[in-house]
């Protein structure tokens, strides 16, 4: 039988934006949407306070949402990919350390034996 939930534990539903973007399971999606909506409000309200043109301010708000969302998305995904690469390199280094420790292929053993000679 599959892992049964406790009776008092509520069923957790994932939040999908526009039915396609699963905000909880996609890295960086939540932060990008939140920052984009904040950027939309700031850009639209700022433009309205300067020009008092409602329709143009809404257009500026939508443009601000798109720019800030995409900017945050690409920045976050770049850092996420960079972190995954660093984790993979560290994981391979640890695996090699465990695999070659105390063998004739151990690089630390070679340098230590050549220095003592």
N, C-alpha and C positions, 0 to 999 in steps of 0.2 A: 504494500500500500504506500502511496506517496506520503510525503511529509505532511502530517495533519497539523492544522493550525489549532491553537488554543481557542476555546470557546469565547473567551473575553477579548481576543485579539481581533480588531476590525480588519476587513479586507482592504488592502492598499491598492488603489487604482492609480495608474500613471496618468499624468496630465499631458495631453497632446494639444499642441497649438495648431489650429486650423486642421486638425485631424491627421496631420502628417509628421509633425516635428515633436518627438517624444522628449519633452524638456527635462525629465528626471534622469533618463538613461544616457543622453548624449552629452559628452563632456563639453563644457563651455557654453551650452545653449542657454541655460538659465541666466547666467551673468550677462551674456550678450543681449538678451531680450530686455532684462531689467535696465541695463545702462542705456540701451537704445531708446526705451520709453522715457527715461529721464532726460536724455538728450533731445528728444522730440518736444517735451514740455518746455525745456529751457530755450530751445531755438524758436519755437512758435511763439511763446510768450514774450521773449525778448524782441522778436521782430514786430509783434503787435504793439508792444510798448513804444517802439521807436516810430513806426509808420501808421498805426491805427487802421491798417487794412486787414480785414478779417480773412478774406479768401487767400490772399497771398501769405498770410501768417500760417494758415493751415497747410499750404503747400510747403512752406519752409519747415514746418514741423514734421511733415512726412519725409521730406528730404533729410532732415536731421536724424530722424529715426533710422533711415536706411544707412546713412553714412556711419553713424555711431555704432549701430549693430554690426555692420560688416567689419568696421575697424576693430572692434572688440573681439569679434569672432576670429578674424585672422591672427590677431596678436595672441589670443589665448591658445588657438590651435597650434601656432608655431612653437610657443613655449611648452605645450603639452607634448608635441612630437620630439622636441629637444630633450625633454625630461625622460621620455621613454627610451631614446637612444642612449642617454647616459646610464639609465638603469640596466639596459641590456649589456652595455660594455662592462659595468660593474659586476653583473651576474656572471658573465663569461670569465672575468678575471678571478672571481671567487671560485668558480668551477675549476679553472685551470690551476689555481693555487692548491685546492684540495686534491686534484688529480696528480699533480707533479711534485707534491711535497715529499721530501726525503727520498727522492729518486735521483738518478744520474742526470735527468733532464731539468732539475730544479735550477732556475737561473740564480737564485740567492745562494745556493750551495756552491755553484761554480765561482761566483765572485768571492765568496768567503774562503774557498780553498785556494784560489789564485793569490789572494792577499796574504795568506799565512805562509805561502811558499817562499 
